[in-house]
Amino acid sequence: MSAEALRERLRPILEAPHELAAYQRWLGEERRAAGERRDYLYAQERPRFEPRREDVVVALPGVRVQGRQGGVRLQCDEPAADVALPGVSRRDVERLLAAMDGRRCLLEVRWEAAVSPAALAAFLRSSFGLLVLAPRAVEALEARLAALEVSRFPSSPYGVERPYWENTIAVREHFTACMEPALASGAELLALLRELHVLALMGPSLQSFYRPASPVADRPVAPGALFLSPARLLRRPGAAAVFLDGPRVGAPLLGGEPYHRELCRSLGDPDALGAERELELDGLPWGGVVTARSEKDERPGPWFIPPRPIRPEHFDWLARELGQAAAAAARAARPELVRAAARWHWGFVRLHPFHCANQSLAMNLVNAQLARSHGAGIPHLVLDQLALRLSAPAYEEAFRRATDAFLVAEPDPARRLSLLRQRWARASALVGRASAATGEADLGELCAADPEAARWALLRP
């Protein structure tokens, strides 16, 4: 074989995206490890932030060790906590706590405590993010991008997956650096969006892997690749559609039908709860909700079917709306910004251009504009779910209510988190009561009894 022929044979190997292959292997391992566990909307408040060996870790003041033969526990009075520590002895727990002096990193803590890696892993698996923290690591990330702005609901920063948080920062910084030329046309925006999608899943090192909670991540995921396949459904009169394959997004009525009925009524869009509804805007199709069942579904349910084919005009429309949001943010023209950001988010979520991570990417760009104008962004809430059902004008109002309720430019992260958690708790409690309401009058009484909670639940301006 000649040297040139050998080079031709070697070239595909040398040009192969090894990082992409590593990501796909990692996704497969994560799928097997996760099994059937899924928290698609991150509604469960639990630690997800992973500790690393270079982190300086500390235990909360007042933490004490209890138990011996019947199992070891860590307890604390403020905050009230009682955490079981299976797989680790009391001696090892006491040694680990003694070694956490606020200066040693985790690796040094293990050496000082003279415990095995398995014992340290078991200790952290149960206690980290609850009674054992890595404040320096969290503060460093918080200084670059607040955890509240990358989360669906107001919760502890330890509830955010670390690679996701780091990758979201990279997305924000790359978007900010490249935004201006990318908003010139739909083609330019699409090129940047594909780069941002790779960053969201793999990070700038291409080794910071994140697996979205979306069920579509159970299948091979191609970072940066558009999801161009159309949905295939079989339809028969009088029966739910049969979903065969293609893109779809769950569209349940989170919070119950009474809550959504009142919300849609207050937004001037009562038809949003229809079992079948497709929307168009500015001469473009933007998908719609259908009642359908696939072979994996126990029963028919509401699903959103994104518009296909994706047309260049879709991205032209998105570039125009995002460009208007950016221009309004630069002038601090807040009403104009909120309207344009809402339309951008509505269109991007409904277009669903990528296999996964569409919502996190869309809200990251929304919050980038809100932060320029308002000094802060908002939690993601269930805005994406509302965008799948509401008309564009109704969604603009829902989005405006969300920014009014949850955009708090408080420089102290702890105080900001406390304020938003209180608001979300009040809103959730009202939504829970609304689910048991029997009529419009009952819901009106609930809102009148707690108008602040009604505002935070987006039921009132």
MOGI-V454079 format. One record per pair of residues at least 6 apart in sequence whose C-alpha atoms are under 7 Angstrom apart, sorted by sequence separation. I is the first residue (numbers start at 0). J is the second residue. If there is no record, write none. Layout:
I|J / I|J
This chain:
65|71 / 66|72 / 74|80 / 75|81 / 147|153 / 181|187 / 182|188 / 201|207 / 202|208 / 210|216 / 234|240 / 263|269 / 278|284 / 279|285 / 292|298 / 327|333 / 351|357 / 369|375 / 370|376 / 409|415 / 436|442 / 453|459 / 454|460 / 65|72 / 74|81 / 181|188 / 201|208 / 233|240 / 234|241 / 252|259 / 278|285 / 292|299 / 369|376 / 446|453 / 64|72 / 65|73 / 73|81 / 74|82 / 200|208 / 201|209 / 232|240 / 233|241 / 263|271 / 278|286 / 291|299 / 292|300 / 327|335 / 328|336 / 386|394 / 407|415 / 64|73 / 72|81 / 73|82 / 99|108 / 150|159 / 200|209 / 232|241 / 233|242 / 277|286 / 278|287 / 290|299 / 291|300 / 327|336 / 348|357 / 433|442 / 63|73 / 64|74 / 72|82 / 73|83 / 98|108 / 109|119 / 146|156 / 181|191 / 200|210 / 232|242 / 277|287 / 290|300 / 291|301 / 348|358 / 366|376 / 62|73 / 63|74 / 72|83 / 231|242 / 232|243 / 276|287 / 277|288 / 290|301 / 291|302 / 366|377 / 62|74 / 63|75 / 71|83 / 72|84 / 231|243 / 276|288 / 289|301 / 290|302 / 324|336 / 62|75 / 71|84 / 95|108 / 98|111 / 231|244 / 275|288 / 276|289 / 288|301 / 289|302 / 61|75 / 71|85 / 95|109 / 98|112 / 230|244 / 231|245 / 274|288 / 275|289 / 288|302 / 289|303 / 347|361 / 405|419 / 70|85 / 149|164 / 230|245 / 274|289 / 275|290 / 288|303 / 324|339 / 229|245 / 230|246 / 274|290 / 287|303 / 288|304 / 323|339 / 324|340 / 71|88 / 95|112 / 228|245 / 229|246 / 287|304 / 344|361 / 362|379 / 71|89 / 94|112 / 228|246 / 286|304 / 287|305 / 321|339 / 286|305 / 320|339 / 321|340 / 285|305 / 286|306 / 285|306 / 67|89 / 200|222 / 284|306 / 320|342 / 321|343 / 91|114 / 320|343 / 429|452 / 144|168 / 170|195 / 197|222 / 340|365 / 358|383 / 377|402 / 196|222 / 197|223 / 317|343 / 426|452 / 196|223 / 425|452 / 426|453 / 170|198 / 377|405 / 128|157 / 169|198 / 170|199 / 194|223 / 317|346 / 377|406 / 426|455 / 193|223 / 376|406 / 426|456 / 87|118 / 193|224 / 375|406 / 166|198 / 167|199 / 375|407 / 423|455 / 166|199 / 169|202 / 375|408 / 422|455 / 87|121 / 169|203 / 374|408 / 86|121 / 87|122 / 348|383 / 166|202 / 58|96 / 84|122 / 349|387 / 333|372 / 328|368 / 84|125 / 328|369 / 331|372 / 345|386 / 57|99 / 83|125 / 56|99 / 57|100 / 82|125 / 325|368 / 328|371 / 329|372 / 57|101 / 82|126 / 305|349 / 306|350 / 324|368 / 328|372 / 56|101 / 162|207 / 305|350 / 55|101 / 162|208 / 163|209 / 305|351 / 345|391 / 55|102 / 162|209 / 55|103 / 56|104 / 55|104 / 56|105 / 242|291 / 342|391 / 54|104 / 55|105 / 240|290 / 241|291 / 242|292 / 243|293 / 251|301 / 404|454 / 53|104 / 54|105 / 239|290 / 240|291 / 241|292 / 242|293 / 250|301 / 404|455 / 52|104 / 53|105 / 239|291 / 240|292 / 241|293 / 249|301 / 250|302 / 52|105 / 53|106 / 249|302 / 250|303 / 342|395 / 52|106 / 248|302 / 249|303 / 341|395 / 247|302 / 248|303 / 247|303 / 248|304 / 401|457 / 247|304 / 338|395 / 341|398 / 400|457 / 246|304 / 247|305 / 246|305 / 239|299 / 397|457 / 400|460 / 337|399 / 286|349 / 285|349 / 285|350 / 59|130 / 58|130 / 59|131 / 58|131 / 57|131 / 58|132 / 230|304 / 56|131 / 57|132 / 56|132 / 57|133 / 56|133 / 55|133 / 229|307 / 54|133 / 229|308 / 55|135 / 227|308 / 46|128 / 54|136 / 227|309 / 303|387 / 288|388 / 48|157 / 41|151 / 44|154 / 47|157 / 48|158 / 46|157 / 47|158 / 48|159 / 49|160 / 46|158 / 47|159 / 48|160 / 49|161 / 45|158 / 47|160 / 48|161 / 44|158 / 271|388 / 271|389 / 268|389 / 189|314 / 268|393 / 185|311 / 226|352 / 267|393 / 225|352 / 226|353 / 266|393 / 186|314 / 225|353 / 226|354 / 185|314 / 224|353 / 185|315 / 188|318 / 266|396 / 184|315 / 185|318 / 184|318 / 220|354 / 250|384 / 182|318 / 250|387 / 215|354 / 216|355 / 182|322 / 215|355 / 213|355 / 211|355 / 211|356 / 258|430 / 39|212 / 38|212 / 39|213 / 37|212 / 258|433 / 254|430 / 257|433 / 258|434 / 254|431 / 257|434 / 256|434 / 255|434 / 257|436 / 254|434 / 26|210 / 22|208 / 18|205 / 30|217 / 18|206 / 171|363 / 265|458 / 23|219 / 171|367 / 262|458 / 153|378 / 152|378 / 151|378 / 152|379 / 148|376 / 150|378 / 151|379 / 152|380 / 148|377 / 149|378 / 150|379 / 151|380 / 147|377 / 148|378 / 147|378 / 153|416 / 153|419 / 154|420 / 153|420
